Amino acid sequence: MPRILRFLCLALSLMLILSLPFLIPSGAMVDSAQASLLEETDDLYDEWEDDDGSSSLLERLLLPSARAESSFEPLPMDFSGGRLPIYESFSLDGYQDDSITLKLETIDSDNVMWRIARVKISDPSQLRTGLAGSPGSKRVALISSMARKNNAIIAINANYMANDPAKTSFEYRMGEKIRAKLNKTKDLLITDENGDLHVFVKSSKDEVKAFTDSGHTIVNAFTFGPALIKDGSLLELDSNYSYNPNGKEPRMAIGQTGPLEYVLVLAEGRTADSEGVTHQKLAEFMMELGCLQAFNLDGGNSATMVFNEGYYQHKTEGNERAQSDMIYFATLAGAAQ
């Protein structure tokens, strides 16, 4: 049957079903007949599914509410924390509610303990940053304390921007400019209004200008690096980059795998069970995880991953390093604090 005829048949069938309560007296249509009609309609509907199994054009246009997800009010783009987590939604290996899904995984390979967190959110406002003090201050705090204060589902360290406040760097947090000095020797990570990650090798001035001229908003910006993956391509890393690029160190990275989908990776190091990794090994691992963009954050003793008010790594509060800033994900489904 031609597609247009199938479309018309399905549309007419749906209209008929919706009008039956008004056209037929109550009880006049027996259950078996009603079920048969619904089954025939489902068969027609299935024929209209796209070949790749995605939602059909008819579904998207005529029945938008049939598959609609629950909607929530976005979080304000400021330094207020997230909504309270729904504690029964936590499990040993993640968290899930109607606005966020978190899956945790540990991989022990070649004397490296990899801690992986895959995060999917429903709104860009759930990707957030938190500070130990006011923007631009030298104040520091534990990532675990900041995570608790901001109701983080999961939190990681960022780039410890207060470690050298006089350094040349380009730093934004939650839309607020902290410093705006592009560093020609360091790479840059920017998150935008859509929750997308953008990496800029050597903080290219022309690329950053083109980015802002295109109408994008800088929500967060981190000068650190190196950038590991850009637009799906593994980058050629600078062997002379800062942060001991060829040494096996604890490392922290963030990547994006799709719209509002991210992966956080901590390679543990300096322990009997895990020796750490080089920048190159970290980049290759992020590529294996399917990252389209990926960026190295502060490592060494700064590398910290906090989940459900505890550590998702071999770390204790006694040896956690106090830092100035963190990246975290929050729920929209919980109650306001």
Residue frames relative to the residue before (quaternion, step in Angstrom):
aa qw qx qy qz dx dy dz
M 1.0000 0.0000 0.0000 0.0000 0.00 0.00 0.00
P 0.5086 -0.6439 0.4607 0.3383 3.63 -0.82 0.84
R 0.6209 -0.5880 0.3725 0.3606 3.57 -1.11 0.75
I 0.6522 0.5253 -0.3351 0.4318 3.60 0.96 -0.78
L 0.6416 0.5062 -0.3284 0.4736 3.58 1.08 -0.69
R 0.6289 0.5213 -0.3395 0.4663 3.59 1.01 -0.78
F 0.6129 0.5494 -0.3351 0.4585 3.55 1.06 -0.79
L 0.6883 0.4814 -0.2867 0.4608 3.57 0.82 -0.99
C 0.6404 0.5282 -0.3297 0.4496 3.58 0.98 -0.83
L 0.6722 0.4906 -0.3001 0.4664 3.55 0.92 -0.90
A 0.6440 0.5231 -0.3240 0.4546 3.57 0.96 -0.83
L 0.6696 0.4931 -0.2975 0.4690 3.58 0.94 -0.90
S 0.6324 0.5354 -0.3297 0.4525 3.58 1.03 -0.80
L 0.6549 0.5049 -0.3097 0.4694 3.56 0.95 -0.85
M 0.6494 0.5123 -0.3201 0.4620 3.58 0.95 -0.84
L 0.6411 0.5328 -0.3213 0.4492 3.56 1.03 -0.83
I 0.6591 0.5113 -0.3133 0.4538 3.58 0.91 -0.91
L 0.6758 0.5051 -0.2902 0.4515 3.55 0.94 -0.92
S 0.7228 0.4444 -0.2507 0.4661 3.60 1.09 -0.67
L 0.4598 0.7237 -0.4356 0.2740 3.60 1.22 -0.31
P 0.6542 0.5216 -0.3544 0.4175 3.64 0.82 -0.79
F 0.6990 0.4547 -0.2730 0.4797 3.59 1.16 -0.52
L 0.7129 0.4616 -0.2512 0.4643 3.59 1.15 -0.59
I 0.7741 0.2941 -0.1503 0.5401 3.59 1.08 -0.72
P 0.5109 -0.6466 0.4630 0.3263 3.60 -0.88 0.88
S 0.6351 -0.5528 0.3805 0.3824 3.51 -1.15 0.65
G 0.8119 0.2397 -0.2027 0.4922 3.55 -0.89 1.00
A 0.5324 0.6589 -0.4120 0.3357 3.62 1.20 -0.24
M 0.7082 0.3814 -0.2607 0.5339 3.58 1.07 -0.55
V 0.3460 -0.7544 0.5191 0.2042 3.58 -0.54 1.13
D 0.6619 -0.5480 0.3473 0.3756 3.53 -1.20 0.61
S 0.6527 0.5368 -0.3267 0.4232 3.59 0.95 -0.85
A 0.6598 0.4991 -0.3113 0.4676 3.56 0.99 -0.83
Q 0.6459 0.5159 -0.3198 0.4630 3.55 0.98 -0.84
A 0.6552 0.5131 -0.3146 0.4565 3.57 0.94 -0.85
S 0.6364 0.5377 -0.3228 0.4490 3.57 1.04 -0.84
L 0.6609 0.5020 -0.3089 0.4645 3.56 0.94 -0.89
L 0.6525 0.5104 -0.3155 0.4628 3.57 0.97 -0.83
E 0.6383 0.5307 -0.3275 0.4513 3.58 1.04 -0.80
E 0.6470 0.5079 -0.3210 0.4695 3.60 0.99 -0.85
T 0.6416 0.5177 -0.3246 0.4636 3.57 1.02 -0.78
D 0.6368 0.5245 -0.3283 0.4600 3.59 1.00 -0.79
D 0.6284 0.5360 -0.3361 0.4527 3.58 1.04 -0.79
L 0.6557 0.4937 -0.3104 0.4795 3.56 0.96 -0.86
Y 0.6331 0.5431 -0.3240 0.4465 3.54 0.99 -0.86
D 0.6541 0.5255 -0.3139 0.4444 3.58 0.96 -0.90
E 0.6250 0.5523 -0.3434 0.4317 3.57 1.05 -0.71
W 0.6912 0.4832 -0.2728 0.4630 3.55 1.17 -0.53
E 0.4429 0.6675 -0.4874 0.3475 3.60 1.20 0.09
D 0.5469 -0.5963 0.4732 0.3485 3.56 -1.14 0.65
D 0.6427 -0.5548 0.3701 0.3771 3.56 -1.18 0.58
D 0.7026 0.4645 -0.2734 0.4646 3.60 1.07 -0.67
G 0.5865 -0.6157 0.3594 0.3844 3.57 1.28 0.18
S 0.5002 0.6548 -0.4367 0.3610 3.58 1.22 0.03
S 0.7087 -0.4443 0.3181 0.4462 3.55 -1.27 0.18
S 0.4581 -0.7009 0.4779 0.2657 3.56 -0.95 0.87
L 0.6482 -0.5006 0.4006 0.4108 3.53 -1.29 0.34
L 0.6438 0.5257 -0.3296 0.4478 3.58 0.94 -0.86
E 0.6443 0.5242 -0.3255 0.4519 3.58 0.93 -0.89
R 0.6977 0.4861 -0.2873 0.4409 3.54 0.85 -0.95
L 0.7436 0.4245 -0.2329 0.4611 3.59 1.01 -0.81
L 0.7847 0.3471 -0.1792 0.4814 3.58 0.85 -0.95
L 0.8028 0.2172 -0.0970 0.5468 3.58 1.04 -0.72
P 0.0425 0.8508 -0.5233 0.0204 3.63 0.72 0.93
S 0.6843 0.4944 -0.3027 0.4424 3.59 1.06 -0.61
A 0.5166 0.6786 -0.4136 0.3187 3.58 1.20 -0.36
R 0.7966 0.2165 -0.1045 0.5546 3.59 1.05 -0.75
A 0.3543 0.7636 -0.4863 0.2342 3.58 1.19 0.22
E 0.3669 -0.7177 0.5496 0.2195 3.56 -1.02 0.86
S 0.6217 -0.5258 0.4118 0.4092 3.53 -1.25 0.38
S 0.2351 -0.7718 0.5756 0.1331 3.55 -0.97 0.81
F 0.1275 -0.7797 0.6117 0.0415 3.52 -1.15 0.76
E 0.5631 -0.5743 0.4677 0.3666 3.53 -1.25 0.44
P 0.4569 -0.6851 0.4829 0.2979 3.63 -0.79 0.94
L 0.5263 -0.6018 0.4941 0.3416 3.53 -1.26 0.41
P 0.5428 -0.5986 0.4524 0.3774 3.62 -1.07 0.54
M 0.4063 -0.7060 0.5225 0.2520 3.56 -1.03 0.77
D 0.4600 0.6211 -0.4858 0.4083 3.51 0.38 1.34
F 0.6831 -0.5098 0.3348 0.4017 3.58 -1.22 -0.25
S 0.3757 0.6817 -0.5252 0.3438 3.58 1.17 0.44
G 0.5267 -0.6640 0.4346 0.3047 3.56 -1.10 0.63
G 0.6443 -0.5072 0.4029 0.4066 3.51 -1.34 -0.06
R 0.6292 -0.4982 0.4124 0.4311 3.54 -1.29 -0.03
L 0.6492 -0.5362 0.3656 0.3966 3.54 -1.20 0.47
P 0.4668 -0.6631 0.4978 0.3076 3.61 -0.87 0.82
I 0.4001 -0.6468 0.5837 0.2842 3.54 -1.26 0.47
Y 0.3215 -0.8326 0.4069 0.1945 3.55 0.05 1.29
E 0.6231 0.5206 -0.3595 0.4598 3.59 1.11 -0.46
S 0.5952 0.5692 -0.3648 0.4343 3.60 1.26 -0.17
F 0.5390 0.5875 -0.4079 0.4448 3.59 1.29 -0.09
S 0.0326 -0.7491 0.6602 0.0440 3.53 -1.24 0.62
L 0.7068 -0.4450 0.3135 0.4518 3.56 -1.24 0.03
D 0.7963 0.2736 -0.1363 0.5220 3.58 1.06 -0.67
G 0.8489 -0.0308 -0.0246 0.5272 3.60 1.02 0.63
Y 0.3502 -0.6838 0.5987 0.2268 3.47 -1.34 -0.49
Q 0.0812 0.7986 -0.5950 0.0400 3.58 -1.09 0.67
D 0.1475 0.7214 -0.6736 0.0651 3.50 -1.09 0.90
D 0.7571 -0.4182 0.2441 0.4385 3.59 -1.23 -0.10
S 0.7347 0.4129 -0.2429 0.4802 3.61 1.20 -0.18
I 0.8100 0.1267 -0.0428 0.5710 3.59 1.17 -0.38
T 0.0939 -0.7610 0.6395 0.0562 3.54 -1.16 0.72
L 0.0320 -0.7869 0.6159 -0.0195 3.56 -0.87 1.01
K 0.0372 -0.7829 0.6210 -0.0053 3.56 -0.87 1.02
L 0.1810 -0.7960 0.5738 0.0655 3.55 -0.78 1.09
E 0.0139 0.7914 -0.6099 0.0383 3.54 -1.11 0.74
T 0.1594 -0.7566 0.6256 0.1040 3.55 -1.14 0.70
I 0.0663 -0.7765 0.6263 0.0176 3.56 -0.92 0.95
D 0.1419 -0.7685 0.6219 0.0506 3.55 -0.79 1.09
S 0.2132 0.7937 -0.5287 0.2124 3.57 -0.26 1.29
D 0.8614 -0.0183 -0.0107 0.5075 3.57 -0.95 0.98
N 0.6771 -0.5264 0.2720 0.4364 3.53 0.90 1.04
V 0.5986 0.4863 -0.3939 0.5000 3.55 1.09 0.79
M 0.2276 -0.7501 0.6080 0.1258 3.57 -0.92 0.96
W 0.1248 -0.8011 0.5847 0.0267 3.55 -0.46 1.27
R 0.1304 -0.7586 0.6349 0.0663 3.58 -0.90 0.97
I 0.0514 -0.8307 0.5521 -0.0495 3.56 -0.52 1.22
A 0.0393 -0.7761 0.6293 0.0047 3.55 -0.98 0.90
R 0.1258 -0.7731 0.6191 0.0558 3.57 -0.69 1.11
V 0.0694 -0.8192 0.5685 -0.0309 3.55 -0.72 1.13
K 0.0231 -0.7619 0.6472 0.0067 3.54 -1.03 0.90
I 0.0792 -0.8087 0.5829 0.0048 3.57 -0.74 1.08
S 0.4601 -0.6976 0.4830 0.2616 3.55 -1.28 0.31
D 0.7878 0.1641 -0.0936 0.5863 3.59 1.24 -0.25
P 0.5720 -0.6285 0.3988 0.3447 3.62 -0.96 0.80
S 0.6024 0.5930 -0.3669 0.3883 3.61 1.07 -0.58
Q 0.5893 0.5892 -0.3687 0.4119 3.60 1.23 -0.25
L 0.6091 0.4646 -0.3472 0.5408 3.59 1.30 -0.20
R 0.0848 0.8472 -0.5015 0.1534 3.56 -0.24 1.30
T 0.2499 -0.7234 0.6108 0.2028 3.52 -1.35 0.16
G 0.1666 -0.7772 0.6008 0.0852 3.54 -1.18 0.64
L 0.2435 -0.7767 0.5704 0.1097 3.55 -1.15 0.66
A 0.5165 -0.6309 0.4830 0.3192 3.53 -1.22 0.57
G 0.7987 0.0863 -0.0300 0.5948 3.58 1.12 -0.64
S 0.7430 -0.3235 0.2722 0.5188 3.55 -1.14 -0.52
P 0.6506 -0.5226 0.3612 0.4161 3.61 -1.14 0.51
G 0.8145 0.2450 -0.1975 0.4873 3.54 -0.85 1.01
S 0.5480 0.6204 -0.4078 0.3852 3.59 1.22 -0.13
K 0.5077 -0.6446 0.4836 0.3049 3.56 -1.31 0.29
R 0.4131 0.7374 -0.4579 0.2755 3.56 1.24 0.00
V 0.1217 -0.7848 0.6052 0.0547 3.58 -1.10 0.74
A 0.0151 -0.7692 0.6388 0.0069 3.53 -1.31 0.43
L 0.6026 -0.5394 0.4286 0.4027 3.56 -1.25 0.26
I 0.5519 -0.5926 0.4678 0.3541 3.57 -1.10 0.72
S 0.6312 0.5402 -0.3388 0.4416 3.59 0.99 -0.79
S 0.6592 0.4939 -0.3127 0.4730 3.61 1.00 -0.74
M 0.6600 0.4971 -0.3088 0.4710 3.58 0.94 -0.86
A 0.6265 0.5418 -0.3330 0.4506 3.58 1.04 -0.78
R 0.6606 0.5025 -0.2996 0.4704 3.56 0.95 -0.89
K 0.6650 0.5206 -0.2979 0.4450 3.57 0.91 -0.92
N 0.7662 0.3728 -0.1851 0.4896 3.59 1.03 -0.81
N 0.4517 -0.7161 0.4315 0.3113 3.60 1.29 0.22
A 0.1930 0.8132 -0.5242 0.1632 3.57 0.99 0.83
I 0.4036 -0.6522 0.5819 0.2706 3.54 -1.12 0.73
I 0.7496 -0.1046 0.0710 0.6497 3.53 1.06 -0.88
A 0.0590 -0.7999 0.5973 -0.0022 3.56 -1.08 0.77
I 0.0707 -0.7657 0.6373 0.0510 3.54 -1.22 0.62
N 0.5925 -0.5348 0.4486 0.4021 3.55 -1.26 0.27
A 0.3563 -0.7012 0.5678 0.2429 3.57 -1.23 0.45
N 0.7520 -0.3844 0.2667 0.4644 3.63 -0.58 -1.06
Y 0.4284 -0.7259 0.4509 0.2935 3.58 1.27 0.41
M 0.0186 0.8728 -0.4874 0.0210 3.55 0.82 1.04
A 0.6561 0.5109 -0.3254 0.4501 3.63 1.17 -0.37
N 0.4238 0.7282 -0.4566 0.2856 3.58 1.27 -0.08
D 0.7714 -0.0024 0.0047 0.6363 3.58 1.13 -0.70
P 0.1613 -0.8578 0.4790 0.0933 3.59 0.37 1.21
A 0.6493 0.5179 -0.3284 0.4498 3.61 1.20 -0.35
K 0.5085 0.6801 -0.4224 0.3169 3.59 1.22 -0.24
T 0.5413 -0.5996 0.4812 0.3406 3.53 -1.27 0.45
S 0.3008 0.7532 -0.5368 0.2327 3.59 -0.43 1.14
F 0.3585 -0.6994 0.5876 0.1927 3.51 -1.31 0.51
E 0.1051 0.8271 -0.5319 0.1482 3.55 -0.26 1.30
Y 0.0425 0.7443 -0.6652 0.0413 3.54 -0.93 1.04
R 0.0292 -0.7719 0.6333 0.0476 3.55 -1.19 0.57
M 0.8502 -0.0810 -0.0043 0.5202 3.55 -0.79 1.15
G 0.7514 -0.4176 0.1921 0.4734 3.54 0.94 0.98
E 0.6403 0.5198 -0.3278 0.4608 3.57 1.25 -0.15
K 0.3941 -0.7254 0.5186 0.2228 3.57 -0.84 1.02
I 0.1978 -0.7681 0.6011 0.0978 3.57 -0.83 1.05
R 0.7510 -0.1237 0.1106 0.6392 3.56 0.94 -1.02
A 0.1184 -0.8085 0.5740 0.0529 3.59 -1.06 0.60
K 0.3862 0.6890 -0.5091 0.3419 3.55 0.76 1.12
L 0.2910 -0.7793 0.5304 0.1635 3.57 -0.31 1.24
N 0.2669 -0.7726 0.5648 0.1133 3.54 -0.90 1.04
K 0.3552 -0.7839 0.4750 0.1837 3.58 -0.48 1.21
T 0.7077 0.4434 -0.2703 0.4791 3.59 1.19 -0.26
K 0.7285 0.3898 -0.2241 0.5168 3.60 1.25 -0.27
D 0.4595 -0.6722 0.5117 0.2741 3.55 -1.15 0.67
L 0.2948 -0.7651 0.5623 0.1077 3.52 -1.29 0.56
L 0.1342 -0.7531 0.6384 0.0852 3.55 -1.13 0.76
I 0.0497 -0.7832 0.6197 0.0024 3.58 -0.91 0.98
T 0.1602 -0.7286 0.6520 0.1353 3.55 -1.14 0.71
D 0.2590 -0.8014 0.5263 0.1168 3.56 -0.96 0.88
E 0.7719 -0.3865 0.2665 0.4288 3.53 -1.39 -0.10
N 0.6780 0.4685 -0.2882 0.4876 3.59 1.23 -0.35
G 0.5285 -0.6283 0.4087 0.3986 3.55 1.28 -0.05
D 0.4815 0.6710 -0.4340 0.3601 3.59 1.24 0.29
L 0.3721 -0.7037 0.5646 0.2182 3.53 -1.20 0.69
H 0.0469 -0.7730 0.6326 0.0114 3.55 -1.08 0.80
V 0.1453 -0.7951 0.5840 0.0751 3.59 -0.83 0.96
F 0.1378 -0.7803 0.6094 0.0302 3.53 -1.09 0.86
V 0.3106 -0.7698 0.5324 0.1660 3.56 -0.45 1.23
K 0.8320 0.0145 -0.0892 0.5474 3.55 -0.85 1.10
S 0.5152 -0.6817 0.3963 0.3358 3.59 1.13 0.70
S 0.0213 -0.8603 0.5094 -0.0063 3.56 0.95 0.95
K 0.4158 -0.7346 0.4859 0.2267 3.55 -0.58 1.21
D 0.6651 0.5098 -0.3089 0.4498 3.58 0.93 -0.89
E 0.6612 0.5047 -0.3112 0.4596 3.58 0.98 -0.83
V 0.6513 0.5071 -0.3206 0.4646 3.57 0.96 -0.84
K 0.6460 0.5123 -0.3184 0.4678 3.59 0.99 -0.81
A 0.6463 0.5086 -0.3201 0.4703 3.58 0.95 -0.85
F 0.6201 0.5537 -0.3292 0.4477 3.56 1.07 -0.78
T 0.7190 0.4214 -0.2563 0.4896 3.61 0.79 -0.96
D 0.6282 0.5387 -0.3374 0.4487 3.61 1.05 -0.69
S 0.6345 0.5466 -0.3297 0.4359 3.58 1.14 -0.56
G 0.6222 -0.5727 0.3322 0.4177 3.58 1.28 -0.05
H 0.4776 0.6703 -0.4443 0.3539 3.59 1.24 0.04
T 0.3231 -0.7139 0.5896 0.1960 3.52 -1.25 0.56
I 0.3312 -0.7114 0.5803 0.2177 3.57 -0.96 0.84
V 0.1657 -0.7885 0.5875 0.0759 3.57 -0.54 1.16
N 0.7855 -0.0407 0.0477 0.6157 3.57 0.90 -0.97
A 0.0231 -0.7811 0.6239 0.0113 3.56 -1.14 0.65
F 0.0743 -0.8043 0.5893 -0.0183 3.56 -0.91 1.02
T 0.1734 -0.7582 0.6203 0.1016 3.59 -0.76 1.03
F 0.3507 0.7001 -0.5553 0.2800 3.56 -0.47 1.22
G 0.1246 0.8476 -0.5142 0.0400 3.57 -0.23 -1.27
P 0.4898 0.0482 -0.7853 -0.3757 1.39 -2.39 -0.60
A 0.5695 -0.5066 0.5011 0.4098 3.50 -1.39 0.20
L 0.2841 -0.7998 0.5146 0.1218 3.57 -0.86 0.99
I 0.7886 0.0320 0.0327 0.6132 3.56 0.99 -0.93
K 0.0306 -0.7905 0.6117 -0.0045 3.57 -0.95 0.88
D 0.8525 -0.0662 0.0019 0.5185 3.56 -0.77 1.11
G 0.7478 -0.4339 0.2089 0.4570 3.55 0.94 0.96
S 0.6635 0.4903 -0.3042 0.4762 3.60 1.25 -0.04
L 0.4489 -0.6643 0.5326 0.2712 3.54 -1.01 0.89
L 0.3323 -0.7778 0.5023 0.1796 3.58 -0.67 1.09
E 0.4588 -0.6260 0.5464 0.3148 3.52 -1.25 0.50
L 0.2570 -0.8206 0.4968 0.1168 3.55 -0.40 1.25
D 0.4846 -0.6599 0.5077 0.2681 3.51 -1.19 0.76
S 0.3573 -0.7628 0.4994 0.2028 3.61 -0.55 1.14
N 0.6904 0.4430 -0.2756 0.5011 3.58 1.27 -0.23
Y 0.3397 0.7560 -0.4946 0.2617 3.57 1.28 0.24
S 0.5974 -0.5650 0.4242 0.3795 3.58 -1.21 0.41
Y 0.7589 0.4205 -0.2938 0.4012 3.55 -1.42 0.00
N 0.5792 -0.6432 0.3658 0.3421 3.56 1.00 0.93
P 0.0497 -0.8761 0.4783 0.0338 3.59 0.73 1.07
N 0.7525 0.3874 -0.2125 0.4884 3.60 1.04 -0.71
G 0.5709 0.5890 -0.3841 0.4237 3.57 1.28 0.06
K 0.4551 -0.6570 0.5224 0.2971 3.55 -1.21 0.49
E 0.1087 0.8119 -0.5479 0.1699 3.51 -0.24 1.38
P 0.5664 -0.5038 0.4792 0.4424 3.59 -1.25 0.14
R 0.0517 -0.8114 0.5821 -0.0136 3.60 -0.88 0.93
M 0.1428 -0.7528 0.6361 0.0907 3.52 -1.29 0.56
A 0.0400 0.8009 -0.5953 0.0499 3.58 -0.93 0.89
I 0.1769 -0.7406 0.6354 0.1288 3.51 -1.31 0.48
G 0.0096 -0.8015 0.5978 -0.0152 3.56 -1.04 0.78
Q 0.2955 -0.7186 0.5964 0.2014 3.54 -1.32 0.30
T 0.1993 -0.8080 0.5492 0.0768 3.55 -0.87 1.01
G 0.7842 -0.0808 0.0680 0.6114 3.60 1.27 -0.29
P 0.7312 -0.3899 0.2857 0.4814 3.60 -1.25 -0.05
L 0.8509 -0.0414 -0.0336 0.5227 3.56 -0.69 1.18
E 0.5955 0.5136 -0.3796 0.4873 3.57 1.15 0.67
Y 0.0283 -0.8282 0.5544 -0.0770 3.55 -0.73 1.12
V 0.1553 -0.7460 0.6320 0.1411 3.51 -1.35 0.24
L 0.1697 -0.7524 0.6323 0.0727 3.53 -0.99 0.99
V 0.0432 -0.8220 0.5673 -0.0232 3.57 -0.78 1.00
L 0.0613 -0.7605 0.6463 0.0084 3.52 -0.95 1.02
A 0.1405 -0.7450 0.6474 0.0787 3.56 -0.83 1.05
E 0.3036 -0.7701 0.5305 0.1829 3.57 -0.43 1.18
G 0.0116 0.8088 -0.5875 0.0251 3.56 -1.16 0.55
R 0.7699 0.3595 -0.2818 0.4456 3.50 -1.40 0.17
T 0.5997 0.5053 -0.3886 0.4838 3.58 1.09 0.73
A 0.6550 -0.5098 0.3791 0.4091 3.55 -1.27 0.23
D 0.7268 0.4383 -0.2337 0.4744 3.58 1.13 -0.64
S 0.8069 0.1389 -0.0528 0.5717 3.60 1.15 -0.38
E 0.2686 -0.8182 0.4948 0.1168 3.56 -0.62 1.15
G 0.5433 -0.6106 0.4153 0.3993 3.60 1.23 -0.27
V 0.3167 -0.7536 0.5519 0.1648 3.57 -1.30 0.12
T 0.5098 -0.5921 0.5221 0.3419 3.52 -1.36 0.23
H 0.6693 -0.4573 0.3762 0.4487 3.57 -1.29 0.11
Q 0.6542 0.5318 -0.3220 0.4307 3.58 0.92 -0.89
K 0.6585 0.5015 -0.3103 0.4675 3.58 0.94 -0.88
L 0.6315 0.5265 -0.3284 0.4649 3.58 1.03 -0.78
A 0.6504 0.5185 -0.3169 0.4557 3.59 0.93 -0.88
E 0.6680 0.4985 -0.3046 0.4609 3.59 0.91 -0.89
F 0.6414 0.5179 -0.3268 0.4621 3.58 1.03 -0.75
M 0.6452 0.5069 -0.3231 0.4716 3.61 0.96 -0.80
M 0.6192 0.5345 -0.3359 0.4670 3.57 1.07 -0.70
E 0.6480 0.5213 -0.3150 0.4573 3.58 0.97 -0.85
L 0.6705 0.4969 -0.2947 0.4655 3.59 1.12 -0.60
G 0.5700 -0.6430 0.3599 0.3636 3.59 1.27 0.02
C 0.3297 0.7665 -0.4977 0.2367 3.59 1.15 0.46
L 0.3172 -0.7155 0.5940 0.1861 3.52 -1.15 0.77
Q 0.7452 0.0691 -0.0494 0.6614 3.56 1.24 -0.62
A 0.0896 0.7916 -0.6018 0.0573 3.58 -1.04 0.71
F 0.0776 -0.8098 0.5800 -0.0431 3.53 -1.05 0.90
N 0.3842 -0.7121 0.5460 0.2171 3.54 -1.02 0.88
L 0.1919 -0.7692 0.6029 0.0893 3.55 -0.94 0.98
D 0.7478 -0.3666 0.2643 0.4863 3.59 -1.26 -0.10
G 0.1661 -0.8033 0.5690 0.0579 3.56 -0.92 0.96
G 0.5686 0.5967 -0.4420 0.3539 3.53 -1.10 -0.66
N 0.8070 -0.2217 0.1733 0.5193 3.57 -0.95 -0.80
S 0.5439 0.6107 -0.4035 0.4103 3.60 1.27 -0.16
A 0.5745 0.6311 -0.3792 0.3576 3.59 1.11 -0.68
T 0.1630 0.7975 -0.5473 0.1948 3.56 -0.34 1.30
M 0.0396 -0.7760 0.6295 0.0023 3.56 -0.95 0.95
V 0.0892 -0.8141 0.5737 -0.0116 3.55 -0.62 1.21
F 0.0242 0.7901 -0.6086 0.0687 3.56 -0.87 1.04
N 0.8545 -0.0206 -0.0126 0.5188 3.56 -0.88 1.03
E 0.6788 -0.5313 0.2637 0.4329 3.54 0.93 1.07
G 0.6722 0.3919 -0.3201 0.5404 3.57 1.18 0.58
Y 0.5649 -0.5942 0.4483 0.3561 3.58 -1.29 -0.04
Y 0.2180 -0.7298 0.6248 0.1720 3.54 -1.08 0.71
Q 0.6398 0.4149 -0.3349 0.5535 3.54 0.68 1.21
H 0.5662 -0.5538 0.4622 0.3988 3.57 -1.31 0.02
K 0.4120 0.6673 -0.5107 0.3523 3.56 0.12 1.30
T 0.1525 -0.7639 0.6181 0.1056 3.53 -1.16 0.60
E 0.6571 -0.5297 0.3550 0.4020 3.56 -1.20 0.47
G 0.6050 0.5885 -0.3490 0.4073 3.56 1.15 -0.56
N 0.7834 0.2626 -0.1687 0.5375 3.60 1.10 -0.55
E 0.4082 0.6872 -0.5011 0.3318 3.60 1.16 0.48
R 0.3867 -0.7308 0.5208 0.2124 3.55 -0.98 0.87
A 0.3944 -0.6956 0.5475 0.2464 3.57 -0.90 0.92
Q 0.0280 -0.8049 0.5915 -0.0387 3.58 -0.96 0.94
S 0.5901 -0.6266 0.3990 0.3161 3.55 -1.28 0.26
D 0.8360 0.0941 0.0216 0.5402 3.61 1.04 -0.64
M 0.1140 -0.7857 0.6064 0.0451 3.51 -1.25 0.52
I 0.3198 -0.6652 0.6310 0.2390 3.52 -1.45 0.22
Y 0.0955 0.8128 -0.5706 0.0679 3.58 -0.87 0.84
F 0.3198 -0.7078 0.5973 0.1999 3.54 -1.39 0.29
A 0.1484 -0.8033 0.5761 0.0272 3.54 -1.01 0.95
T 0.4707 -0.6546 0.5123 0.2958 3.55 -1.27 0.38
L 0.3257 -0.7016 0.5922 0.2255 3.53 -1.33 0.40
A 0.6278 0.6088 -0.3126 0.3709 3.57 1.24 -0.45
G 0.6330 0.5570 -0.3380 0.4181 3.59 1.15 -0.43
A 0.6462 -0.5129 0.3980 0.4011 3.52 -1.35 0.05
A 0.5409 -0.5915 0.4824 0.3533 3.53 -1.21 0.54
Q 0.4959 -0.6769 0.4578 0.2938 3.55 -1.03 0.77
